[in-house]
Amino acid sequence: MKLFKSICAFLALFHFSNTIQSQVVSKSKELTLYDIWASGAFAQKSINGLESMNDGDYFTTIEKYKFGQCIVRQSYKTGEVKDTLLKGEWFVKNLTSAPLIIDGYRFSADEKKVLISSQTEQIYRHSSKAFNQVYDLKTKKITAVSNLGKQMYASFSADGNKVAFVRDNNIFISDLISGTETQITSDGYRNKIINGANDWVYEEEFSFSICFFWSPNGDKIAYYKFDESNVKEYDMTEYGSLYPGQYKYKYPKAGEDNSIVSLHVYNLTDKKTIKIDVGSNPDQYIPRVKWTNNNNTLSFQRLNRLQNKLELLLADATTGVSKTIITEESNTYVEVVDFLTFLKDNKTFIWNSEKDGYQHLYLYDINGKEIIQLTKEKWDVMKFYGVDEKTGTLFYQSAEPSPTQRDVYSIKTDGSKKTKLSSQLGTNDARFSNSFNYFINYYSNANTPLYITLNDSKGKELRVLEDNAILKRKLAEYTLSKKEFLQVPTPDSLQLNAWMIKPFNFNPNKPYPMLMITYGGPGINTVNDAWEGAGFMWHQLMAQKGYIIVSVDNRGTGARGADFKKCTYKQLGKLEIQDQAWAAIYLTHLPYAIKNRIGMWGWSYGGYMSSLAITKHPNTFKAAVAIAPVTNWRYYDNIYTERYLQKPQDNPVGYDDNSPINFVDDLTGKYLLIHGMSDDNVHFQNSVEMIDALEKKNKQFDLMIYPNKNHGIGGGNTRLNLYTKVTDFLIKNL
């Protein structure tokens, strides 16, 4: 009865608002796929390459000028440009050569040198290699880090006189004074041993790539060694030549062998390497390594294979002896988050935990004893920005107002004086100065692009850095609808967050088809009060063509505490698609929704969800688009999959009962399958096996394959081509 009343109230509210909207006169200009995906007409401006200077009074950015790029120093307080530190043209021998394109930069600790990267080649999601050069701001001298090929992860020593980097799976040190290059590991070998860089699965699932770390004094380097000898290879075919080539790399699928990971510390003084004691079990993970402020104490985190036990350990960098100081356990899984911060007193540190049901910040002493829980109540801390130790103030981002929104807060190290620093409803993200006297706030909401401001440490706006006025004027030329937020009640009394975009000249007495946009994977939300760029504009284009666009955050998504997020444990996909199907049925009670014309589309995990929708709920969904989907969890990597499903040997039902490849016999609607053949993340194998299963059951479907394209399926006109295919398919079949 309560559910029936809520549906009636929901319908009455929507009828009222939509009657008003239907009276708005439409403008004539319509969106095009070319505008959205090829011309860059709707690209928003941001601030590129921003770095705070040590004093906290100035920051640097990469700027364009008539001869290329430059790095300028600006005042936080006034916004005035103090000086130009570097110009790209200084890196060429004569003016007939093209100026250097700066891909990235970082200062030495004393800010006397700048490390510039250029000609960067992306490898996987986080990894890359580039040419690196050092510019001495005083002498104006330019020094190449190495002349023997591109480097990975070049980084300064504490004194700025050395740069360490990885090349060919080994670690090197370039001495900027003597010009010598020292190799500190020698056993690196492709697809066998990696020093100082990640293997594929660590990079993808633990979200980092640099695997060596200078000690605070710069006389030691701690580093990872991956022995991936027993990890099975995956082959991808590369097209473009008479005989296609093969790209092989190590990829551990669910239940299969991982790399054996060890930690080591190299001493630059005596040129000796010691091994850190990480424990006797080789079948484990070391997802984080970080030096404390003590030059001889290294911290690392140890995670068991099932990922339900996380330990923080401290190790002696001279002997390798380690001890556990914190242990976190869960009956599901423990999240690995980058909040760990050691304070300068060498006695305390900031730690994060979900032990009270939500992600919160804690203060611990160096022996692992909890001093105080700093943040609390029923909301999640989403980011930790750092600590101003002079004033004893922490800064963080949380989802306190709503799982759909983000605000910036401060709080004292004794848990008092919690203060909201951001003022606008939507999504706020901060970049603090090194002094924590200022922060740059990146704000947007669902219908407004980035609005970037400079604020003082109390949150007061000092000036606007970027308001995207040009983009806003451009948007005003088009017939756009507002993204509206709502909640969908479930039969078991949960409220699922959702948004809806209706056709601009909406008529509540006219029936419309509905397209649901989904991701749905663990901890990831699509219902965000934030600007979504080109995706938002494509949703507007579909609304202009007469579709209601909807997105719903099912159980398992983030910013609502551990129970909501982790309830899908051991049955990934089951509750998620139930929620999506229920939301579709619930929304079709709207008088203007056509019950037999509901479609779903998604990418990656969203492609998996779309495939489940059209196979497990054929009476609800008429059409589905699945881009780069997982079709069987046995094909995906072990760190991600086992975190939520355990090993397939131990939970076969959890794998098989929720993999769409096993339900193609129930397919009755229209299904478009899209995949890049060089997808290193969700392998093309997923779609090949899905095609095979569909063919065996004589099921008709549409297919689009992109040779030499990875998980993002981008570059050149690829996105325009892809969205043209998707749009045409939906117009024809939904």
C-alpha positions in Angstrom: 0.0 0.0 0.0 2.9 2.4 0.9 4.5 1.7 -2.5 1.2 2.3 -4.3 0.8 5.7 -2.5 4.4 6.7 -3.3 3.8 5.9 -7.0 0.7 8.0 -7.1 2.4 10.9 -5.4 5.4 10.6 -7.8 3.0 10.7 -10.8 1.2 13.7 -9.5 4.4 15.6 -9.0 5.7 14.8 -12.5 2.4 15.7 -14.2 2.5 19.1 -12.6 6.1 19.9 -13.4 5.8 18.5 -16.9 2.6 20.5 -17.7 4.6 23.7 -17.0 7.6 22.4 -19.1 5.4 21.6 -22.0 4.4 25.3 -22.2 8.0 26.3 -22.9 8.6 27.3 -26.6 11.3 25.3 -28.2 14.3 26.8 -29.9 15.1 25.8 -33.4 18.8 24.8 -33.1 19.3 21.0 -32.7 22.3 19.1 -31.6 24.3 16.9 -34.0 26.6 14.0 -33.3 29.4 15.9 -35.1 29.0 18.8 -32.7 29.3 16.5 -29.7 31.9 13.9 -30.7 34.1 15.5 -33.4 34.2 19.3 -33.4 34.9 19.9 -29.7 32.1 22.5 -29.7 31.1 21.6 -26.1 34.5 21.1 -24.6 34.7 22.9 -21.2 37.8 24.8 -20.0 39.7 23.9 -16.9 43.1 24.8 -15.5 46.0 22.7 -16.8 49.2 21.5 -15.0 48.5 23.3 -11.8 51.2 22.9 -9.1 51.4 24.7 -5.8 54.8 26.3 -4.9 56.5 25.5 -1.6 55.7 28.8 0.0 51.9 28.3 -0.7 51.7 31.9 -2.0 52.2 31.0 -5.7 51.1 28.3 -8.1 52.2 27.4 -11.6 50.2 26.4 -14.6 50.9 25.4 -18.3 49.7 28.2 -20.6 49.7 28.7 -24.3 51.2 31.6 -26.1 52.0 32.4 -29.7 55.2 30.3 -29.8 53.8 27.2 -28.0 53.6 26.5 -24.3 55.1 28.1 -21.2 55.0 27.5 -17.4 54.0 30.7 -15.5 54.0 31.5 -11.8 50.9 33.2 -10.4 50.0 34.7 -7.1 47.2 32.9 -5.2 46.2 36.2 -3.5 46.1 38.5 -6.5 46.1 36.2 -9.6 48.9 38.3 -11.1 51.5 36.5 -13.2 54.8 37.0 -11.4 57.0 35.5 -14.0 57.4 32.9 -16.8 59.6 30.1 -15.5 60.0 28.2 -18.7 59.1 28.2 -22.4 58.8 25.3 -24.7 61.0 27.0 -27.4 64.0 27.0 -25.0 64.3 23.2 -25.5 65.1 23.4 -29.2 68.5 24.1 -30.7 67.3 26.6 -33.3 64.1 28.4 -34.0 63.5 26.4 -37.2 62.5 23.4 -35.0 59.1 23.1 -33.4 58.9 24.2 -29.7 58.7 21.4 -27.2 55.2 20.3 -26.3 55.1 20.0 -22.5 53.1 16.9 -21.4 53.9 17.2 -17.7 56.3 18.8 -15.3 57.4 18.7 -11.7 59.8 20.7 -9.5 62.7 19.5 -7.5 62.1 19.8 -3.7 64.1 23.1 -3.6 62.3 24.3 -6.7 65.6 25.1 -8.5 65.0 22.6 -11.3 62.0 21.5 -13.4 61.6 18.0 -14.8 59.8 18.2 -18.2 58.2 15.2 -20.0 57.4 15.2 -23.7 56.4 12.8 -26.5 54.5 10.7 -24.0 53.3 7.3 -25.1 50.4 5.8 -23.1 50.9 2.1 -22.3 47.9 1.1 -20.2 45.4 3.1 -18.0 48.0 4.8 -15.8 51.4 3.8 -17.3 53.3 5.7 -19.9 56.8 6.5 -21.1 58.3 9.7 -22.3 61.4 11.7 -23.0 62.4 13.7 -19.9 64.7 16.7 -19.6 65.7 18.8 -16.6 65.8 22.6 -16.8 67.9 24.4 -14.2 66.1 27.7 -13.4 69.3 29.4 -12.3 71.8 28.3 -14.8 69.3 27.9 -17.7 71.0 24.6 -18.5 68.9 21.8 -20.1 69.9 18.2 -19.4 68.4 15.1 -20.9 67.7 12.5 -18.2 68.9 9.8 -20.6 69.8 9.5 -24.2 69.2 5.7 -24.4 65.5 5.7 -25.0 62.2 6.9 -23.3 61.8 6.6 -19.6 59.0 5.7 -17.3 58.2 7.6 -14.1 61.2 9.9 -13.9 61.4 11.6 -10.5 63.9 13.8 -8.6 65.9 12.8 -5.5 65.4 14.9 -2.4 68.4 17.2 -3.3 67.4 17.5 -7.0 70.7 16.3 -8.3 69.5 12.8 -9.4 66.6 11.4 -11.3 65.5 7.8 -11.0 63.4 6.1 -13.8 62.4 2.8 -15.2 63.4 1.5 -18.6 63.1 -2.1 -20.0 61.8 -3.3 -16.6 64.9 -2.1 -14.7 65.5 0.9 -12.5 68.2 3.5 -13.3 69.6 6.6 -11.6 70.8 9.6 -13.7 73.3 11.8 -11.9 72.7 15.4 -13.2 76.0 16.6 -11.8 78.3 14.0 -13.3 76.2 13.0 -16.2 76.5 9.3 -15.3 73.7 6.7 -15.5 73.6 3.9 -13.0 71.6 0.8 -13.4 70.5 -0.5 -9.9 68.6 -3.7 -11.1 69.6 -6.0 -13.9 67.1 -8.9 -13.9 64.2 -7.1 -15.6 62.8 -9.0 -18.6 59.6 -8.5 -20.5 56.8 -10.8 -19.4 59.0 -12.2 -16.6 60.5 -9.7 -14.1 59.5 -6.1 -13.6 61.4 -3.7 -11.3 60.0 -0.3 -10.3 56.8 -0.6 -12.4 53.5 -2.5 -12.0 52.3 -5.6 -13.7 49.0 -5.1 -15.6 46.6 -6.2 -12.9 48.1 -4.1 -10.1 48.1 -1.0 -12.3 44.5 -1.5 -13.3 42.9 -2.6 -10.0 45.0 -0.9 -7.4 45.1 2.3 -9.5 48.8 3.2 -9.5 51.8 2.7 -11.7 55.0 4.1 -10.1 56.6 1.3 -8.1 59.8 2.9 -6.7 60.0 5.5 -4.0 62.8 7.9 -2.9 63.4 8.0 0.9 62.9 11.4 2.6 66.7 12.1 2.5 67.2 10.7 -1.0 69.8 8.1 0.0 67.6 5.1 -0.6 65.1 3.8 -3.1 62.4 1.3 -2.1 60.9 -0.6 -5.0 58.6 -3.4 -6.1 59.8 -6.5 -7.9 57.1 -8.5 -9.8 57.9 -12.0 -10.8 55.2 -12.8 -13.4 56.8 -15.9 -14.7 53.8 -18.1 -13.8 51.2 -15.7 -15.0 49.5 -16.8 -18.2 49.8 -14.6 -21.3 47.0 -13.1 -23.3 47.4 -12.4 -27.0 45.9 -9.5 -29.0 46.0 -9.3 -32.7 47.3 -6.0 -34.2 46.1 -5.1 -37.6 47.5 -2.6 -40.2 50.2 -4.6 -42.0 50.2 -7.4 -44.5 50.6 -10.0 -41.8 48.9 -9.0 -38.5 51.2 -8.9 -35.4 50.6 -10.2 -32.0 50.8 -8.3 -28.7 51.4 -10.5 -25.7 51.2 -9.5 -22.0 50.6 -11.2 -18.7 47.0 -11.1 -17.5 45.8 -13.2 -14.5 42.2 -14.2 -15.0 39.9 -15.1 -12.1 41.3 -18.1 -10.2 44.6 -18.0 -12.0 48.2 -17.4 -10.8 49.4 -13.9 -9.9 52.8 -12.3 -9.9 54.9 -13.0 -6.9 55.6 -9.6 -5.4 58.6 -8.6 -3.3 59.8 -5.3 -1.8 63.4 -4.1 -1.8 65.5 -1.1 -0.7 68.6 0.0 -2.6 71.1 2.1 -0.6 72.9 4.7 -2.8 75.7 5.0 -0.3 76.9 1.4 -0.1 75.2 0.3 -3.3 73.6 -2.6 -1.5 70.0 -3.9 -1.8 68.1 -5.5 1.1 64.8 -7.4 0.9 61.8 -6.3 3.0 60.0 -9.1 4.9 56.5 -9.0 3.5 55.5 -12.4 5.0 55.8 -16.0 4.0 52.7 -16.3 1.8 53.5 -15.5 -1.8 49.8 -15.5 -2.8 49.0 -12.0 -1.5 49.0 -8.4 -2.5 51.1 -5.4 -1.6 48.7 -2.6 -2.8 50.5 0.4 -1.2 54.1 1.4 -0.2 54.9 4.7 1.4 57.9 6.1 3.3 57.2 7.5 6.8 58.9 10.8 7.7 61.6 8.7 9.3 64.3 8.0 6.6 64.8 4.4 7.8 61.1 3.4 8.2 59.1 2.2 5.3 55.4 1.5 5.5 53.5 -1.0 3.3 50.0 -2.5 3.2 49.5 -6.2 2.8 46.2 -7.7 1.5 45.3 -11.4 1.4 44.2 -13.0 -1.8 40.5 -12.9 -0.8 40.9 -9.2 0.0 39.0 -9.4 3.3 42.1 -8.7 5.5 44.3 -5.6 5.1 47.3 -4.9 7.3 49.5 -1.9 7.7 53.2 -2.8 8.4 56.3 -0.8 9.2 59.7 -2.0 8.0 63.2 -1.2 9.0 64.8 0.0 5.7 68.3 -1.1 6.8 67.4 -4.7 8.0 64.2 -5.4 6.2 62.5 -6.5 9.4 58.8 -5.6 9.5 55.9 -5.5 12.0 52.1 -5.2 11.7 50.6 -2.2 13.5 47.0 -2.2 12.1 44.7 -5.0 10.9 41.4 -4.4 9.1 39.1 -7.4 8.5 35.7 -7.7 6.8 33.2 -10.5 6.1 33.2 -9.2 2.5 36.2 -7.2 1.4 38.4 -4.3 2.5 38.8 -1.2 0.3 42.3 0.1 -0.5 42.2 3.9 -0.3 45.0 6.6 -0.5 44.3 8.4 2.7 47.3 7.3 4.7 49.3 10.4 5.8 52.3 10.3 8.3 52.5 13.5 10.3 55.8 15.4 10.8 55.9 14.6 14.6 56.9 11.0 13.6 54.4 9.9 16.3 51.0 10.0 14.6 49.3 9.3 11.2 45.9 9.6 9.5 44.2 6.3 8.6 40.9 5.5 6.9 38.4 2.7 7.8 34.9 1.5 7.1 34.7 -0.3 10.4 31.7 1.8 11.6 29.9 1.1 8.3 31.1 4.3 6.5 34.5 5.5 5.1 35.9 7.8 7.8 39.2 9.3 8.9 41.0 8.3 12.1 44.1 9.5 14.0 46.5 6.7 15.1 49.8 6.7 17.0 52.8 5.3 15.2 52.4 2.0 17.1 48.9 1.5 15.6 46.8 2.5 18.5 43.7 4.5 17.6 43.6 8.0 19.2 40.4 9.3 17.8 37.8 8.9 15.1 37.9 12.2 13.3 34.9 12.0 11.1 31.7 10.1 11.8 28.0 9.7 11.1 26.2 8.1 8.1 28.1 9.5 5.1 31.4 8.6 3.4 34.6 10.6 3.1 35.4 10.5 -0.6 38.8 12.3 -0.7 41.4 13.4 1.8 43.3 16.5 0.8 45.8 16.7 3.6 46.7 18.2 7.0 47.8 21.7 7.9 50.0 20.7 10.8 50.6 24.4 11.8 46.9 24.8 12.7 46.0 21.1 13.3 43.4 21.1 10.5 42.4 18.4 8.1 40.7 18.9 4.8 38.5 16.4 3.0 35.7 15.9 0.5 32.6 14.0 1.6 29.1 12.9 0.4 27.5 14.3 3.5 24.7 16.3 1.8 23.7 13.4 -0.5 25.3 10.4 -2.3 24.8 12.5 -5.5 26.7 15.5 -4.2 30.2 16.4 -2.9 31.3 19.1 -0.5 34.7 20.2 0.9 35.1 20.3 4.6 37.8 21.0 7.3 38.0 19.5 10.8 40.5 19.8 13.6 42.8 16.9 14.5 40.9 16.5 17.8 37.6 16.0 15.8 36.3 19.5 16.6 35.2 22.5 14.5 34.0 20.6 11.4 33.3 23.3 8.8 31.8 23.2 5.3 34.1 25.2 3.0 32.2 24.8 -0.2 28.9 26.8 -0.7 27.3 25.7 -3.9 25.1 22.6 -4.2 26.5 20.0 -6.6 30.0 18.6 -6.9 32.9 20.4 -5.3 36.6 19.3 -5.5 39.5 21.2 -4.1 43.3 21.6 -4.9 45.0 23.1 -1.8 48.1 25.2 -1.7 51.1 23.7 0.0 50.5 26.1 2.9 46.8 25.3 3.0 46.0 29.0 3.1 44.2 28.7 -0.2 42.3 26.2 -2.3 41.1 26.2 -5.9 37.6 24.8 -6.0 36.3 22.9 -9.1 32.5 23.2 -9.0 29.8 21.9 -11.3 26.3 20.6 -11.1 24.2 18.4 -13.4 23.3 21.2 -15.7 26.2 23.6 -15.3 29.8 23.1 -16.5 32.9 23.8 -14.4 33.1 27.0 -12.4 36.6 27.3 -10.9 37.3 29.7 -8.1 40.1 30.6 -5.7 39.1 30.5 -2.1 40.9 31.1 1.2 41.2 28.3 3.8 37.8 29.3 5.4 36.1 28.8 2.0 35.6 32.5 1.1 35.7 33.0 -2.6 38.4 35.4 -3.6 38.1 35.4 -7.3 36.8 33.4 -10.3 39.5 31.6 -12.3 37.3 30.0 -15.0 33.5 30.4 -15.5 33.2 28.7 -18.9 31.1 31.6 -20.0 31.8 30.8 -23.7 30.5 27.3 -23.3 27.5 28.5 -21.4 26.6 30.9 -24.2 27.1 28.1 -26.7 24.7 25.8 -24.7 22.1 28.6 -24.6 21.8 28.3 -28.4 20.4 24.7 -28.1 17.1 23.2 -27.0 18.3 21.6 -23.8 16.3 20.0 -21.0 17.2 20.1 -17.3 18.5 16.9 -15.7 16.0 16.3 -12.8 16.8 14.1 -9.8 14.3 11.7 -8.2 14.2 8.6 -6.1 12.8 5.2 -7.0 11.4 3.1 -4.1 12.1 -0.6 -4.2 9.8 -3.4 -2.9 12.1 -3.8 0.1 11.8 -0.1 1.0 15.1 1.2 -0.3 15.3 4.5 -2.2 17.4 4.3 -5.3 18.8 7.7 -6.6 18.0 8.5 -10.2 18.0 11.3 -12.7 15.8 11.9 -15.7 16.0 14.1 -18.9 12.8 14.6 -20.8 12.3 16.0 -24.3 12.4 19.8 -24.2 8.9 20.4 -25.5 7.6 17.6 -23.2 3.9 16.8 -23.4 2.6 14.7 -20.4 -0.3 13.4 -22.6 2.1 12.0 -25.2 3.8 8.6 -24.7 7.6 8.4 -25.0 10.1 5.6 -25.2 12.7 5.4 -22.4 16.4 4.8 -22.6 18.2 3.8 -19.3 21.9 4.7 -18.9 23.8 2.4 -16.6 27.1 1.5 -15.1 26.1 -0.1 -11.8 29.4 -1.6 -10.7 30.7 -1.7 -7.1 31.2 1.8 -5.7 30.7 3.7 -8.9 27.7 6.1 -9.4 26.2 7.5 -12.5 23.6 9.6 -10.6 25.9 12.5 -9.8 25.0 16.2 -9.5 28.0 17.0 -11.7 28.6 18.1 -15.3 29.1 15.1 -17.5 30.4 16.8 -20.7 29.9 15.0 -24.0 27.8 12.2 -22.4 25.3 14.8 -21.1 25.1 16.4 -24.6 24.4 13.0 -26.2 21.7 12.4 -23.7 20.3 15.8 -24.7 20.5 14.8 -28.4 18.5 11.6 -27.7 15.9 13.7 -25.7 15.6 16.0 -28.7 14.8 12.9 -30.8 11.9 12.0 -28.5 13.4 9.8 -25.8 13.1 10.0 -22.0 16.6 9.4 -20.6 17.0 7.9 -17.2 19.9 6.7 -15.0 19.5 4.8 -11.7 22.1 3.9 -9.1 21.3 0.3 -8.0 22.5 -1.5 -4.9 26.3 -1.9 -4.9 27.0 1.6 -6.0 28.9 4.1 -3.8 28.7 6.9 -1.3 26.0 5.2 0.8 28.0 3.2 3.2 29.5 -0.2 3.3 26.3 -2.2 3.6 24.7 -0.7 0.5 27.9 -1.1 -1.5 28.9 -4.6 -0.4 25.5 -6.3 -0.4 26.3 -7.6 -3.9 29.2 -9.7 -2.5 29.5 -13.2 -4.0 26.6 -12.5 -6.4 27.8 -9.7 -8.6 25.1 -8.7 -11.1 22.1 -10.3 -9.3 20.8 -7.5 -7.2 22.1 -4.8 -9.6 20.0 -6.0 -12.5 17.0 -6.7 -10.3 17.1 -3.0 -9.2 17.4 -1.8 -12.8 14.6 -4.0 -14.0 12.4 -2.9 -11.1 13.2 0.8 -11.7 12.2 0.3 -15.4 8.8 -1.3 -14.4 8.3 1.4 -11.7 8.9 4.3 -14.2 6.6 2.8 -16.8 3.7 3.6 -14.4 4.2 7.1 -15.6 1.4 7.9 -17.9 3.8 9.2 -20.6 6.1 6.1 -20.7 5.6 3.4 -23.2 5.8 0.1 -21.4 7.1 -2.0 -24.3 9.7 0.5 -25.4 12.4 0.6 -22.7 16.0 0.2 -23.7 19.4 0.1 -21.8 22.9 1.0 -22.8 26.2 0.9 -21.0 30.0 0.6 -21.3 32.3 -1.9 -19.5 30.4 -2.9 -16.4 27.5 -1.0 -17.9 27.8 -3.2 -21.0 27.6 -6.2 -18.7 24.5 -4.8 -17.1 22.9 -4.1 -20.5 23.6 -7.6 -21.6 22.0 -9.0 -18.4 19.0 -6.7 -19.0 18.2 -8.0 -22.5 18.8 -11.7 -21.6 17.6 -12.1 -18.0 14.7 -9.6 -18.3 13.5 -10.0 -21.9 9.9 -8.9 -21.0 11.1 -5.6 -19.6 13.7 -4.4 -22.1 13.1 -4.1 -25.8 16.6 -3.1 -26.9 20.1 -3.0 -25.4 23.5 -1.6 -26.4 26.6 -3.3 -24.7 30.0 -1.7 -25.3 33.1 -3.6 -24.1 31.1 -5.8 -21.8 32.2 -8.6 -19.5 30.0 -11.5 -20.6 31.5 -14.1 -18.2 33.3 -13.2 -15.0 35.7 -16.1 -15.5 37.3 -14.0 -18.4 38.1 -11.0 -16.2 41.1 -10.3 -14.0 41.5 -11.9 -10.6 42.0 -8.9 -8.4 38.7 -7.2 -9.4 36.6 -10.3 -9.8 37.8 -12.2 -6.7 37.3 -9.1 -4.6 33.6 -9.4 -5.2 33.0 -13.0 -6.1 35.9 -14.9 -4.5 37.6 -17.5 -6.8 35.5 -19.3 -9.4 36.7 -22.6 -7.9 35.0 -21.6 -4.5 31.9 -19.8 -5.8 31.0 -21.2 -9.2 27.3 -20.3 -8.8 28.1 -16.7 -8.2 30.0 -16.6 -11.5 27.6 -18.7 -13.7 24.2 -17.4 -12.4 25.1 -13.8 -13.2 27.1 -14.1 -16.5 24.9 -13.0 -19.5 26.7 -15.5 -21.8 24.7 -18.2 -20.0 21.3 -16.6 -20.6 21.3 -15.9 -24.4 18.5 -18.5 -24.9 16.1 -16.0 -23.4 17.0 -13.1 -25.7 14.0 -11.8 -27.6 14.8 -8.1 -28.0 17.3 -6.2 -30.1 20.9 -6.4 -29.0 23.9 -4.3 -30.3 27.4 -5.6 -29.2 30.4 -3.3 -29.6 34.0 -4.1 -28.7 37.6 -2.9 -29.4 39.8 -5.8 -30.6 42.8 -4.4 -28.6 41.0 -4.0 -25.4 43.6 -4.9 -22.7 41.1 -4.5 -19.9 37.9 -6.3 -20.9 39.2 -8.7 -23.5 37.6 -9.0 -26.9 37.3 -12.7 -25.9 34.2 -11.7 -23.9 32.4 -10.6 -27.1 33.7 -13.5 -29.2 32.3 -16.0 -26.7 29.0 -14.1 -26.5 28.8 -14.2 -30.3 29.5 -17.9 -30.3 26.7 -18.5 -27.6 24.2 -16.3 -29.6 25.0 -18.2 -32.8 24.5 -21.6 -31.2 21.0 -20.5 -30.1 20.3 -18.9 -33.5 19.8 -15.5 -31.9 20.1 -12.5 -34.2 22.0 -9.4 -33.0 23.9 -6.4 -34.3 27.7 -6.2 -34.0 30.4 -3.5 -34.3 34.1 -4.3 -34.0 36.9 -1.7 -33.8 40.4 -3.1 -34.8 43.4 -1.8 -32.8 41.1 0.0 -30.3 41.4 -0.4 -26.5 38.8 -0.3 -23.8 38.1 3.4 -24.4 37.5 2.9 -28.2 38.7 6.4 -29.1 41.0 8.4 -31.4 40.3 10.2 -34.7 36.7 9.8 -35.8 36.1 6.6 -33.7 33.8 8.1 -31.1 31.7 9.8 -33.8 31.5 6.6 -35.7 30.6 4.6 -32.5 27.9 7.0 -31.3 26.4 7.2 -34.9 26.1 3.5 -34.8 24.5 3.5 -31.3 22.1 6.4 -32.1 20.9 4.8 -35.4 20.4 1.4 -33.7 18.3 2.9 -30.9 16.2 5.1 -33.2 15.5 2.0 -35.4 14.8 -0.5 -32.6 13.5 1.4 -29.6 
